[in-house]
Amino acid sequence: MRPSYLLAALALTTFACADPVEGRWRSDTELSCGAGETDRIEFEVLGDLSGEGGVCSCDFDFTIEPRGDDRYRFDIDFDGPCLADDGKYDCDLERDGQRLDCNTLGDFDYDAD
């Protein structure tokens, strides 16, 4: 196989194998930031199943471990004045990959924008 065809095949295979949790996510409810301000949690999952996000003045980064059957474990490190604790949180991918149900952390919709 020619090198150019090999590279094209490798690129196509890599693209086709993207994990369904990759992308930008946004909470479906607003949280109070204090002083009458609200915000939504937003985060992005990268191809290596790591990512970062934020809400109000709270930033966080994370890694994800797939647990099978559309289930993921997020290992999150929060930084700043956050209302959640560092730790591992289980999330279920629902609605054909358009929603993450993360129990105590909330529900998140896929942000196609």
N, C-alpha and C positions, 0 to 999 in steps of 0.2 A: 504494500500500500504506500502511495506517495506520502511524504511528510505533510503536505498541505491537507490531504484528505484525512490523515490521522488526526491532525489538530482540529479539524472541523468536526470529526466524529467525537473526539474527546470533549469539545465545547458543548455539543448537543447533548451528550450523555450527562455532563455536569449540570447543565441547565434543566434538563428534564427530571433530575433527581432532587430538586429543591424540596426542603421540608415544608409541609403545609403551614407551619406556625411562623415561617419567615415573613417579615414585613412589618408594617406600622400598625399599632393597636391603640385604641382610645377607650377610656371607661365610658359606660353608658350613663353614668350619673355624675353630677358635679359634687365636689367636696368643698366645705368651707375652709378658707385660708385664714380667716380672722379679719377683723376690721371691715366686715361686710363684703369681702371679696370671695369669689369661688373660682375653681379651676377643675379641669378633668385630668386624670392620669393619662399620660401618653408615653409610649415606649416603642422601640424598634428592635426586632429580632433579626440578627445578621445570619449569614449563611453558615457560620461556624457554631450556631446556637448560643451565641452570647449577645449582649445588648446593653442598652442603657435607656433611661427615661427620667421623667420628673413630673412633679405636681407641686404647685405653690412654690415654696422654697426648699423642697425636698428633692434631691437627685438620688438616683440609684443605678447600680449596674448589676448584671446577673449573668449566670450561665444556666443552660437548660439541659436536662437529661430526659430523653424520650423514655417513657415507661410502657409503651405499647398501647394499642387500641385507642389512639387519639388522646392519650394521657401524657402529661409532661410535668416534670418537677423543676420548678424555678428555684435556684439558690441565689437569693437576693441580698445585696449589701446596700443599706440605706445610708445616706450622708446628709446631714443637716437636720432641721427640726421636723422629724417625721412622726407620723402617728402609728407606724408599724415597726415591728422588730425585724432585725436581720434574721434570716432563716430560710427554710425550705418550704415551699408552698406548692401544692398540687393543683393543676389546672386541667380541665377537660376541653378539648376542641369540639365544638358543636356546630350545627347548622351548616353543614357542608364547608367547614373551614372558615366560617365568617364570624364566629363568636368563641371567646374563651371564657369559661366559667371557672373562676379561681377562688370560690368559696369566700373566705374571710377577706381576701383582697378585692373582691368584686367581680363584675362581669365586664368584658371588653369586646368591642366590635372591631373587625378588621377595617382599617382606614385605607381605602383604595386611592385616596388623593395623593 
